[in-house]
């Protein structure tokens, strides 16, 4: 067995060395065939000796099975965002501010790095092994996407050479221009909508619950900053980038040390011209003071470091024509005009549509159908119409008329502030979005009722309002293509199970405009029954701290609609009666707060949280001084150590079950 272990370790080292030269040095040392042979030999040996498999083995990049969710994890150090500058004058003003703060009129050394248009991530290495990969989230905490991060070949599962005991670095996950084009070509062949841009594709890929699908997207990553490090010190940003390259982490070859602001400006102008020739999308330059001692002196605001700034390249602008205007109807009934454009290439993406936001914006810009307009990709992502080019008008242009009725269902509409709203809750477009929301995991959690099924049910008129979900039968579902008995049965069981949903989930699932999860919880806790909630006045609602005048007005207006009253009656006839559930609800865990970490055997994370709700307790995704219990499954995350520091009681899943 000892000899087998040596063989396995040697193969792993050879593969890691090949990865280092391929991804970090951009200088492959072996052919693809030789690499595949090494990997296949390793897989074969590990299959015969599964006890020798380690989490950092190159074979473990793709985990088996589907993920349940992405739990929230607190960052060890806050992930700040950068302030933006849009001109050379603004860059000069930024430098002046730093000199005033430091009371020194000196030339700073700067590290210039291209601002990759991707998704920020944080990577935590413990004893050289990748322990955690997180999204940026709100800067304080991010989502744990470790399983998906592991699929990215340019992120090492194990560091090389004399690495520190603990290291957290920040980087940007992106998809190259070539891979983006290939991905969209495949999606079009499959009859699926293409991604709008590479950033959208990278973000969507990282949120997939199946790591094997993420692996097929060929994502890449550049490391650009560090969060914290144990038993090691860096003097400069340049030194940091050079050192982590030695540890096997990938950095941009375009990084450049500039001796003064003049060299920074030259770098910005240089890459503004070269941006289209890069293999990835870059929307600007990140400029950092090179000295970490000066960085520390300058400090940060609540949102951004004072010692770094982003210089954004000017938005790419093109002219095109408005062919026609279509109207979309959202879940809450908002009617949004969308300009259908003559396709034009703008900053690496083909632009065919641009939102006109609302009819006040149409009037402000003076837009007509047939107009030649100037568009830009705001932030190089969202297409935006800047202005009408009046000199191109021929007199054949047509005014865009504000619809007097809903363009989808022909129902009544009304103006609310600057928005036009469809009042019909059973409007097909509105209904599709409402049904998806109603069935979502955070609402009534009807597993299997996603967008594609909802679309079929509405278009075939099998469901005409929310309550019709509960009239579905296995026989009706089997009429639909690709439906087998087992699948139909699972969905019907999930629908029946949703009848036992607690009041807060039903209130949220109804899709009351301006009412989110927190407000739905507040309403359920305060008033205990749907009958009580729907009879409240605006004045009653405004007495609650969390509910302001806009939300109060929206709640009263929602429940006053005839169609809503009918839907609620039908829901009650179907057996969905949260008043009874509220009476049945146990108070076993009343007043107690739970946080979960690690992998649970008996529940998914969301099931465990739901169980806490059912028993009158509260759950949170992050620890605080108000947390009573941390429930620790196998392979607990950083919350485990945090709970120890905060003296939060740590219990096993078995103890949780006894509770």
C-alpha positions in Angstrom: 0.0 0.0 0.0 2.9 2.3 0.8 4.3 1.9 -2.8 0.8 2.6 -4.3 0.6 5.8 -2.1 4.0 6.9 -3.5 2.8 6.3 -7.1 -0.4 8.3 -6.5 1.5 11.2 -4.9 4.0 11.3 -7.8 1.2 11.4 -10.3 -0.5 14.2 -8.4 2.7 16.2 -8.3 3.2 15.8 -12.0 -0.3 17.0 -12.8 0.0 20.0 -10.5 3.3 20.9 -12.1 1.7 20.7 -15.5 -1.2 22.9 -14.3 1.2 25.4 -13.0 3.1 25.8 -16.3 -0.1 25.8 -18.3 -2.2 28.3 -16.3 0.3 30.4 -14.3 3.3 30.5 -16.6 1.3 30.2 -19.8 4.0 27.8 -21.0 2.7 24.2 -21.4 5.4 21.6 -20.7 3.5 18.5 -21.9 0.9 17.8 -24.6 -2.9 17.5 -23.9 -2.6 13.7 -24.5 0.2 13.3 -22.0 -1.8 15.3 -19.5 -4.9 13.2 -20.0 -2.8 10.0 -19.7 -1.5 11.1 -16.3 -5.0 12.0 -15.1 -6.4 8.7 -16.2 -3.7 6.7 -14.5 -4.4 8.6 -11.3 -8.1 8.1 -11.6 -7.6 4.4 -12.1 -5.3 4.0 -9.0 -7.7 6.1 -6.8 -10.6 4.0 -8.0 -8.8 0.8 -6.8 -7.7 2.5 -3.6 -10.5 4.9 -2.6 -9.0 5.3 0.9 -6.1 7.2 -0.6 -8.2 9.9 -2.2 -7.6 13.3 -0.7 -9.8 16.5 -1.2 -6.9 18.3 -3.0 -6.3 15.5 -5.5 -6.6 16.7 -9.2 -9.3 14.1 -9.6 -11.6 15.9 -7.1 -12.2 19.1 -9.1 -15.8 18.0 -9.8 -17.8 16.8 -6.8 -20.5 14.2 -7.2 -24.2 15.0 -7.0 -26.2 18.2 -7.0 -25.7 21.0 -4.5 -28.7 21.9 -2.2 -27.9 25.6 -2.0 -25.0 28.1 -1.4 -24.9 28.9 2.4 -23.7 32.4 3.4 -20.3 32.6 5.1 -18.8 35.7 6.7 -15.6 37.0 5.2 -12.6 37.1 7.5 -11.8 40.6 6.2 -14.4 42.8 4.4 -14.4 42.7 0.6 -14.5 46.4 -0.3 -15.6 47.8 -3.7 -13.6 50.4 -5.6 -14.4 54.0 -6.3 -14.6 54.8 -10.0 -13.0 57.5 -12.0 -14.0 58.3 -15.6 -11.4 60.9 -16.7 -7.7 61.7 -16.4 -8.7 64.8 -14.4 -10.5 62.7 -11.9 -7.4 60.5 -11.6 -5.3 63.5 -10.9 -7.8 64.7 -8.2 -7.7 61.3 -6.6 -3.9 61.5 -6.3 -4.1 65.0 -4.8 -6.5 63.8 -2.1 -4.1 61.1 -1.1 -1.2 63.6 -0.9 -3.4 65.9 1.3 -4.3 63.0 3.6 -0.6 61.9 4.0 0.6 65.5 4.0 3.3 64.6 1.5 3.9 65.9 -2.0 5.7 62.8 -3.4 5.5 60.7 -6.4 3.9 57.4 -5.5 4.7 54.0 -7.1 1.5 52.5 -8.5 0.6 48.9 -9.5 -1.7 49.0 -12.5 -3.9 45.9 -13.2 -6.6 45.5 -15.8 -10.1 45.5 -14.4 -11.5 42.2 -15.6 -15.2 42.1 -16.3 -16.0 39.1 -14.3 -17.3 38.0 -10.8 -15.3 38.6 -7.6 -14.4 35.7 -5.4 -12.5 35.0 -2.2 -10.3 31.9 -1.9 -9.2 30.6 1.5 -6.2 28.2 1.7 -5.5 26.3 5.0 -2.2 24.5 5.2 -1.8 25.0 1.4 -5.2 23.3 0.6 -8.2 25.1 -0.9 -10.6 25.2 2.0 -13.3 27.7 0.9 -14.4 29.7 -2.2 -16.8 32.5 -1.6 -18.6 35.1 -3.8 -18.2 38.8 -2.8 -21.9 39.0 -1.6 -22.5 42.2 0.3 -18.8 42.6 1.2 -19.5 41.3 4.8 -20.5 37.8 3.8 -20.6 35.8 0.6 -22.0 32.6 -0.7 -20.1 29.4 -0.3 -19.4 28.2 -3.9 -16.4 26.0 -3.1 -17.7 23.0 -5.1 -18.0 25.2 -8.2 -14.7 27.1 -7.6 -12.9 23.7 -7.5 -13.9 23.0 -11.1 -11.8 26.0 -12.3 -8.5 24.6 -13.6 -6.5 27.9 -13.1 -7.3 27.8 -9.3 -4.9 25.3 -7.6 -6.5 22.9 -5.1 -3.1 22.8 -3.4 -0.4 25.6 -3.2 3.3 24.9 -4.1 6.6 25.8 -2.4 6.8 27.5 1.0 3.2 28.7 1.4 1.9 30.2 4.7 -0.4 28.3 7.1 -3.4 30.4 6.3 -4.0 32.6 3.2 -7.0 34.4 1.8 -6.8 35.9 -1.6 -9.3 37.7 -3.8 -9.7 37.3 -7.6 -11.9 37.6 -10.6 -13.6 34.6 -12.2 -14.3 35.2 -15.9 -14.9 33.5 -19.2 -12.7 34.2 -22.2 -14.1 35.8 -25.4 -13.6 32.6 -27.4 -15.2 30.4 -24.7 -18.1 32.8 -24.5 -18.7 32.6 -28.2 -18.6 28.8 -28.1 -20.9 28.6 -25.1 -23.5 30.8 -26.8 -23.2 28.9 -30.1 -24.0 25.7 -28.2 -27.0 27.3 -26.4 -28.4 28.5 -29.7 -28.1 25.0 -31.2 -30.0 23.6 -28.2 -32.7 26.2 -28.7 -31.8 28.1 -25.5 -31.3 31.8 -25.0 -27.7 33.0 -25.3 -26.0 34.9 -22.5 -26.0 38.7 -22.8 -22.3 39.1 -22.1 -19.3 37.2 -20.6 -19.8 38.6 -17.1 -23.4 37.4 -17.2 -22.2 33.9 -18.3 -19.5 33.7 -15.6 -22.0 34.8 -12.9 -24.7 32.4 -14.1 -22.2 29.5 -14.2 -21.0 30.0 -10.7 -24.6 29.8 -9.4 -25.3 26.4 -11.0 -26.2 23.7 -8.5 -24.5 21.0 -10.6 -20.6 21.4 -10.5 -20.3 19.0 -13.5 -22.1 21.6 -15.6 -19.8 24.4 -14.2 -16.8 22.4 -15.3 -17.9 22.4 -18.9 -18.0 26.3 -18.9 -14.2 26.5 -18.9 -14.1 29.4 -16.4 -10.8 31.0 -15.5 -9.5 33.2 -12.6 -6.9 35.9 -12.0 -5.8 36.7 -8.4 -5.4 40.4 -7.7 -5.5 41.1 -3.9 -5.1 39.5 -0.6 -7.5 39.5 2.3 -5.3 38.2 5.1 -2.3 36.0 5.7 -0.8 34.2 8.7 2.9 34.2 9.5 3.9 36.1 6.4 4.4 39.8 5.5 4.2 41.6 2.2 5.9 45.0 1.7 4.3 45.9 -1.7 1.5 44.9 -4.0 4.1 44.0 -6.6 5.8 41.7 -4.1 2.5 40.1 -3.2 1.7 39.4 -6.9 5.2 37.9 -7.5 5.1 35.8 -4.4 1.6 34.2 -5.0 2.7 33.3 -8.5 5.4 31.2 -6.9 2.7 29.6 -4.7 0.9 28.5 -7.9 -1.8 31.3 -8.1 -2.4 32.9 -11.5 -2.0 36.7 -12.0 -2.2 38.9 -15.1 0.8 39.2 -17.3 -0.4 42.7 -18.2 0.2 44.0 -14.6 2.7 46.9 -14.6 4.6 48.9 -11.9 4.4 52.6 -12.7 6.8 55.1 -11.1 4.3 58.0 -11.1 0.9 59.1 -12.3 2.1 60.0 -15.8 3.1 56.4 -16.3 -0.3 55.3 -14.9 -2.1 57.6 -17.5 0.1 56.1 -20.3 -0.9 52.6 -19.2 -4.6 53.5 -19.1 -4.4 55.1 -22.6 -2.4 52.2 -23.9 -4.9 49.5 -22.9 -7.9 51.6 -23.8 -6.6 51.2 -27.4 -5.7 47.5 -26.9 -8.8 46.3 -25.0 -10.4 44.7 -28.1 -7.3 42.6 -28.7 -7.3 41.1 -25.2 -8.6 37.5 -24.8 -11.1 38.6 -22.2 -13.3 41.6 -21.5 -11.7 44.4 -19.5 -13.7 47.6 -18.7 -10.9 49.6 -17.1 -7.7 49.7 -15.0 -7.4 49.2 -11.3 -4.7 51.5 -9.8 -3.2 50.7 -6.4 -0.5 52.4 -4.4 2.3 49.9 -4.4 3.5 50.4 -0.8 1.4 48.4 1.7 2.6 50.6 4.5 1.1 53.7 2.7 -2.0 51.7 2.0 -2.4 51.1 5.7 -1.9 54.8 6.5 -4.5 55.9 4.0 -7.1 53.3 5.2 -10.6 52.9 3.8 -14.0 54.4 3.9 -17.0 52.1 4.8 -17.2 51.1 1.1 -13.9 51.6 -0.6 -10.1 51.7 0.0 -8.6 55.2 -0.3 -5.4 53.8 -1.8 -7.0 52.2 -4.9 -9.3 53.4 -7.6 -10.7 52.1 -10.9 -10.3 54.1 -14.1 -13.2 53.1 -16.2 -12.7 53.0 -20.0 -15.2 55.2 -21.8 -18.4 53.3 -22.7 -18.4 52.0 -26.2 -21.1 53.9 -28.3 -22.7 52.9 -31.6 -25.6 54.1 -33.7 -28.5 51.9 -34.7 -32.2 52.1 -35.6 -35.3 51.3 -33.5 -37.3 48.8 -35.5 -40.2 48.5 -33.1 -41.2 48.7 -29.5 -42.5 45.7 -27.5 -44.0 45.7 -24.0 -43.0 43.3 -21.2 -45.2 42.8 -18.1 -43.4 41.9 -14.9 -44.6 39.9 -11.9 -46.1 42.9 -10.1 -47.7 44.2 -13.3 -45.2 46.8 -14.3 -45.4 47.4 -18.1 -41.9 48.0 -19.5 -41.4 49.3 -23.1 -38.4 47.6 -24.8 -36.8 48.9 -28.0 -36.1 46.2 -30.6 -33.0 47.4 -32.4 -31.4 46.7 -35.7 -28.6 44.4 -34.4 -25.3 46.2 -33.8 -22.0 44.9 -32.4 -21.0 47.0 -29.4 -18.0 46.1 -27.2 -17.9 42.4 -28.0 -21.7 41.8 -27.8 -24.4 42.0 -30.4 -27.1 44.4 -29.1 -30.6 43.7 -30.3 -32.7 45.2 -27.5 -32.6 48.0 -25.0 -35.0 48.9 -22.2 -36.8 52.2 -22.5 -37.7 52.0 -18.7 -41.0 53.9 -18.8 -43.0 56.3 -20.8 -41.6 59.4 -19.0 -38.2 58.3 -20.3 -39.5 57.9 -23.8 -40.9 61.5 -23.6 -37.6 62.8 -22.1 -35.5 61.4 -25.0 -38.2 62.1 -27.6 -37.9 58.6 -29.1 -40.0 57.4 -32.0 -40.1 54.1 -33.9 -37.8 54.3 -36.9 -35.4 56.7 -35.1 -31.6 56.4 -35.5 -30.3 56.4 -31.9 -27.0 56.4 -30.1 -26.5 53.5 -27.8 -23.8 52.6 -25.3 -23.1 49.6 -23.1 -23.3 51.3 -19.7 -20.5 49.8 -17.6 -19.8 47.8 -20.8 -22.8 45.6 -19.8 -26.3 47.1 -20.0 -27.3 48.5 -23.4 -28.7 52.0 -23.0 -30.1 54.5 -25.5 -28.4 57.9 -25.0 -30.1 60.1 -27.5 -32.0 60.4 -30.7 -29.9 61.6 -33.7 -32.5 64.1 -35.0 -30.6 64.9 -38.2 -31.3 61.3 -39.4 -35.1 61.7 -39.3 -37.0 61.3 -42.5 -40.5 62.2 -41.3 -41.6 58.5 -41.5 -40.9 57.9 -37.8 -43.9 56.9 -35.7 -44.8 58.0 -32.1 -44.7 55.4 -29.4 -48.2 55.3 -27.9 -48.8 54.6 -24.3 -51.1 51.6 -24.1 -54.6 52.2 -22.7 -54.9 48.5 -21.8 -52.4 45.8 -20.9 -50.6 44.7 -24.2 -50.7 41.1 -23.0 -54.1 40.5 -21.5 -56.1 43.6 -22.6 -56.8 44.2 -18.9 -57.2 47.6 -17.2 -54.0 49.6 -16.4 -53.2 52.5 -14.2 -50.3 54.9 -13.7 -48.3 54.5 -10.5 -45.6 57.2 -10.2 -43.8 57.0 -13.5 -44.9 53.4 -14.2 -47.8 51.9 -16.0 -49.3 48.9 -14.1 -51.5 46.0 -15.3 -54.2 45.5 -12.7 -55.2 42.0 -13.9 -53.6 39.5 -11.5 -54.3 36.7 -14.0 -52.6 38.4 -16.9 -50.6 35.5 -18.6 -47.3 37.3 -18.5 -47.8 38.4 -14.9 -49.2 35.0 -14.0 -46.2 33.1 -15.3 -43.8 35.2 -13.1 -46.2 35.1 -10.1 -46.5 31.3 -10.3 -42.7 30.8 -10.4 -42.4 33.1 -7.4 -45.3 31.4 -5.6 -43.6 27.9 -6.1 -40.1 29.1 -5.3 -38.0 27.6 -2.5 -38.4 30.7 -0.4 -42.2 30.8 -0.8 -44.3 27.6 -0.9 -41.3 25.4 -2.1 -43.1 23.4 -4.8 -40.3 21.3 -6.1 -40.3 20.8 -9.9 -42.5 23.7 -10.7 -39.9 25.9 -12.5 -40.2 28.3 -15.4 -40.5 25.7 -18.2 -43.4 23.8 -16.6 -45.2 27.1 -15.6 -44.9 28.4 -19.2 -46.6 25.2 -20.5 -49.3 25.2 -17.9 -50.2 28.8 -18.6 -50.0 28.6 -22.4 -52.1 25.4 -22.4 -54.6 27.2 -20.1 -54.3 24.4 -17.5 -53.6 27.1 -14.9 -55.3 30.5 -15.0 -54.6 31.7 -11.5 -52.5 30.8 -8.4 -55.2 28.5 -7.0 -55.4 26.4 -10.1 -52.1 24.8 -9.1 -54.1 22.8 -6.5 -56.5 21.5 -9.2 -53.7 19.8 -11.1 -53.8 16.0 -11.1 -51.3 13.4 -12.2 -53.6 12.6 -15.2 -53.5 16.2 -16.4 -49.7 16.4 -16.1 -49.2 13.3 -18.1 -50.7 15.0 -21.1 -47.6 17.2 -21.2 -44.6 16.1 -23.3 -41.7 14.5 -21.5 -43.8 13.8 -18.4 -43.6 10.3 -17.0 -45.7 8.9 -14.1 -42.9 9.3 -11.5 -42.2 12.9 -12.4 -45.9 13.8 -12.4 -46.4 12.0 -9.1 -43.5 13.9 -7.5 -44.9 17.3 -8.5 -48.4 16.5 -7.3 -46.9 15.3 -3.9 -44.9 18.5 -3.7 -48.1 20.6 -4.4 -50.0 18.7 -1.7 -47.1 19.2 0.7 -47.2 23.0 0.1 -50.6 23.2 1.7 -48.9 22.9 5.0 -46.7 25.9 4.4 -46.6 28.4 7.3 -48.3 31.8 7.0 -45.2 33.9 6.4 -44.3 31.8 3.3 -47.8 32.1 1.9 -47.8 35.9 2.4 -44.4 36.2 0.6 -45.6 33.8 -2.1 -48.6 35.9 -2.9 -46.2 38.5 -4.5 -47.6 41.6 -2.8 -45.7 44.5 -4.4 -43.0 45.9 -2.0 -43.4 43.0 0.5 -40.3 40.8 0.7 -39.4 37.9 3.0 -38.7 40.0 6.1 -41.9 42.0 5.8 -43.9 38.8 5.2 -42.3 37.3 8.4 -43.2 40.5 10.3 -46.9 40.4 9.1 -47.2 36.7 10.0 -45.7 37.2 13.5 -47.8 40.3 14.3 -51.2 39.2 13.0 -51.2 35.4 13.0 -53.7 34.9 10.3 -54.3 35.8 6.6 -57.9 37.0 7.4 -56.5 39.5 9.9 -53.8 40.7 7.5 -56.2 41.2 4.6 -58.6 43.3 6.7 -55.9 45.8 8.0 -56.1 49.5 7.2 -53.2 51.6 6.0 -53.1 53.2 9.5 -52.9 49.7 11.2 -50.0 48.7 9.1 -48.0 52.0 9.5 -47.9 51.4 13.3 -45.4 48.6 12.6 -41.8 49.8 12.6 -40.7 47.8 9.6 -43.7 48.9 7.4 -43.6 52.3 5.8 -46.4 54.2 4.0 -45.6 52.9 0.5 -45.6 49.2 1.7 -48.8 49.8 3.7 -50.6 51.3 0.8 -49.5 48.5 -1.5 -50.8 45.8 1.0 -54.2 47.4 1.4 -54.5 47.9 -2.4 -53.5 44.3 -3.1 -56.1 42.7 -0.8 -58.9 45.1 -2.0 -58.8 43.7 -5.6 -61.8 41.4 -6.5 -59.6 39.0 -8.3 -57.2 38.6 -5.3 -60.2 38.0 -3.0 -61.5 35.3 -5.4 -58.0 33.7 -5.6 -57.7 33.6 -1.8 -61.1 32.0 -1.4 -60.1 29.4 -4.0 -56.8 28.7 -2.2 -58.7 28.2 1.1 -61.2 25.8 -0.7 -58.1 23.9 -1.9 -57.0 23.2 1.6 -54.4 25.9 2.0 -55.4 27.4 5.4 -52.6 29.1 7.3 -54.9 30.2 10.1 -55.3 26.5 11.1 -51.5 25.9 10.7 -50.8 28.8 13.0 -52.9 27.2 15.7 -51.2 23.8 15.1 -47.7 25.3 15.0 -45.5 24.1 17.9 -43.7 26.6 20.2 -41.1 24.1 21.0 -38.2 26.3 19.8 -39.9 29.6 20.5 -37.4 32.4 21.2 -34.4 30.3 20.1 -32.2 31.2 17.2 -30.2 28.7 15.0 -27.4 28.8 12.5 -26.3 25.8 10.4 -22.9 24.8 9.2 -21.4 21.8 7.4 -23.2 19.0 5.6 -26.4 17.6 7.3 -27.3 14.0 7.0 -31.1 14.1 7.6 -32.0 17.5 6.1 -30.9 19.9 3.3 -30.0 23.3 4.8 -33.4 24.8 3.7 -35.3 21.9 5.2 -33.6 22.3 8.5 -34.4 26.0 8.5 -38.0 25.3 7.6 -38.2 22.9 10.5 -37.0 25.6 12.9 -39.7 27.9 11.5 -42.4 25.2 12.0 -41.4 24.8 15.7 -41.6 28.5 16.4 -37.8 29.3 16.3 -35.7 31.6 14.2 -32.8 30.9 11.9 -30.1 33.0 10.4 -27.3 32.5 7.8 -24.8 34.3 10.0 -23.7 34.2 13.6 -24.4 37.0 16.0 -24.5 37.6 19.8 -28.2 36.7 19.6 -27.5 33.2 18.1 -28.5 30.4 20.6 -27.2 27.3 18.7 -24.8 26.5 15.9 -25.9 23.2 14.4 -22.7 21.6 13.1 -22.8 18.9 10.4 -19.8 17.1 8.9 -17.0 19.3 7.5 -18.1 22.5 9.3 -17.0 25.8 7.9 -15.5 28.9 9.5 -18.7 29.5 11.5 -17.5 26.6 13.8 -14.4 28.6 15.0 -16.4 31.8 15.1 -19.1 30.2 17.4 -16.3 29.1 19.8 -15.0 32.7 20.0 -18.5 34.1 20.6 -19.4 31.4 23.1 -22.3 30.2 21.0 -23.5 26.7 22.0 -22.4 24.2 19.3 -24.7 21.1 18.9 -24.6 18.1 16.6 -27.4 17.3 14.1 -28.4 14.4 16.4 -28.9 16.9 19.3 -30.9 19.2 17.0 -33.2 16.2 16.1 -33.8 15.6 19.8 -34.8 19.3 20.2 
